[in-house]
Amino acid sequence: MNEGLQDRPVGVPTSPTGRVPQWVLDELTGRTADPPGWRASTPPHPPRRRSPALRGLLALLVVVALGLAAGVLLDEPPWPGPVSGGAGGGDRPTPGREAAAEPLGQPGAAPATGSHAFTAVQDDGVTPVAYDPCRPLHHVLAPAGAPAGAEVLVAEAVARLSAATGLRFVDDGTTDEAWSDQRPAYQPDRYGDRWAPVLVSWATPEQVPALGGTVAGIGGSRAVSAGGPLVYVTGAVTVDAGWTTAVLGSPGGRDAVLAVLVHELGHVLGLAHVDDPAELMSATNEGQVDLGPGDLAGLARLGRGPCEPRL
């Protein structure tokens, strides 16, 4: 999602993944000196475009820099063929677990102003792919590498997004699972007969090369279909542990880390980048730490996704 990058001021370095200059990072965190040399810059990974043949089942991996600029990387579809028939049926859990007859909550008031965009849409080209609002959205935290107080940061980020979408989030505690760009959406040995919960973790660029350079976090969701609409079933976020440690010690650092978490989880829920600097989902963030009006409108729309008990 690199629209608008060609309109940046002359002299501001860019790349296919939306890497941003250091002054953007410093402005966000209130620093005036060069950051500590706790990691070296690495070449960006150019985005791979999704072929129309992959619309039915897709895996999304959104790479986001500290300045909240990003490109979109899409994996091959991990679930070919029809939906599994139930427990032990292969790559999917028993359909309909925790499914209610109606949405568990209602989205917040949606402002009529601002800009928003969606990472993926249905075959009509308009309706966004979203999570099922008729069942809870579980999430877990991988404590390895996470900063002190990570549970509170995640809870605050989730609370903001829950209020905006009406989606019911459930904290399943901690996990020993680590980030993987090949993460299975169904892990019965670890999580039982259900879709894996959304994973929130911290890692280093050595552990997750996509975090190299100025990239502070990556996140996205996987969507499947049971013959009807595409529905997100799980997702994952990981944040650069070294960057987090450095930023948390600076003025406004906690707000910056929380903004990255909300931004990344916004991608998990289905929001893409916009070119409006008043939005937290802006591709070139210059200090925005709160959800903007367009962010809220987009999240409200994502909270009205289809209920799909067949998954």
Secondary structure, DSSP 8 states (H G I E B T S, - for coil): --TTGGGS-TT----TT----HHHHHHHHT--S----SS------------GGGSSSEEEEEEEETTS-EEEEEE--S--SS---STTSSSS--TTTT--SS-SS------SSS---BS-B-TTSSSB-EE-TTS-EEEEE--TT--TTHHHHHHHHHHHHHHHH---EEEEEE------TT--S--HHHH-SS---EEEEEE-TTT-GGG-TTEEEEEEEEEE-SSSS-EEEEEEEEEEHHHHHHHHTSTTHHHHHHHHHHHHHHHHHTB--BS-TTSTTBSS-SS--S--HHHHHHHHHHTT----TT-
